């Protein structure tokens, strides 16, 4: 890696850490999304850098669609346990009861019921006033301007 590239990465990291600390300072009950994927794993790593050696000043939230590999859930649970983080897991109970799946009902219905509605339920139940999430700008075109 060139020095210029490394400097750019360090600037992005510093900006992210600043935002995480600002959210923790300005909101009473923030929560960080954690799906065990690459984006949320990077966010968790940045949060750990931002607040070490203290405990994270917010919980982690996993909206569980029940379609993750068993090993991913085991990894999530072990990671949270090893690091001593607070994890809230929420699934839409109505969607679970109706056995909503992307194969039987299509991705649009599955996403709405098991992700969007489940997230709204979790935020309401938890009383969160800020949500921390992340997606790469080059992968999420709607966020490219942020």
Secondary structure in CASP SS format (residue, H / E / C, confidence):
PFRMAT SS
TARGET T0000
AUTHOR 0000-0000-0000
METHOD secondary structure of the structure
MODEL  1
X C 1.00
X C 1.00
X H 1.00
X H 1.00
X H 1.00
X H 1.00
X H 1.00
X H 1.00
X H 1.00
X H 1.00
X H 1.00
X H 1.00
X H 1.00
X H 1.00
X H 1.00
X H 1.00
X H 1.00
X H 1.00
X H 1.00
X H 1.00
X H 1.00
X H 1.00
X H 1.00
X H 1.00
X H 1.00
X H 1.00
X C 1.00
X C 1.00
X C 1.00
X E 1.00
X E 1.00
X E 1.00
X E 1.00
X C 1.00
X C 1.00
X C 1.00
X C 1.00
X H 1.00
X H 1.00
X H 1.00
X H 1.00
X H 1.00
X H 1.00
X H 1.00
X H 1.00
X H 1.00
X H 1.00
X H 1.00
X H 1.00
X H 1.00
X H 1.00
X C 1.00
X C 1.00
X C 1.00
X C 1.00
X C 1.00
X C 1.00
X C 1.00
X E 1.00
X E 1.00
X E 1.00
X E 1.00
X E 1.00
X C 1.00
X C 1.00
X C 1.00
X C 1.00
X C 1.00
X C 1.00
X H 1.00
X H 1.00
X H 1.00
X H 1.00
X H 1.00
X H 1.00
X H 1.00
X H 1.00
X H 1.00
X H 1.00
X H 1.00
X H 1.00
X H 1.00
X H 1.00
X C 1.00
X C 1.00
X C 1.00
X E 1.00
X E 1.00
X E 1.00
X E 1.00
X C 1.00
X C 1.00
X H 1.00
X H 1.00
X H 1.00
X H 1.00
X H 1.00
X C 1.00
X C 1.00
X C 1.00
X C 1.00
X H 1.00
X H 1.00
X H 1.00
X H 1.00
X C 1.00
X H 1.00
X H 1.00
X H 1.00
X H 1.00
X H 1.00
X H 1.00
X H 1.00
X H 1.00
X H 1.00
X H 1.00
X H 1.00
X H 1.00
X H 1.00
X H 1.00
X H 1.00
X H 1.00
X H 1.00
X H 1.00
X H 1.00
X H 1.00
X C 1.00
X C 1.00
X C 1.00
X E 1.00
X E 1.00
X E 1.00
X C 1.00
X C 1.00
X C 1.00
X C 1.00
X C 1.00
X C 1.00
X C 1.00
X C 1.00
X H 1.00
X H 1.00
X H 1.00
X C 1.00
X C 1.00
X C 1.00
END
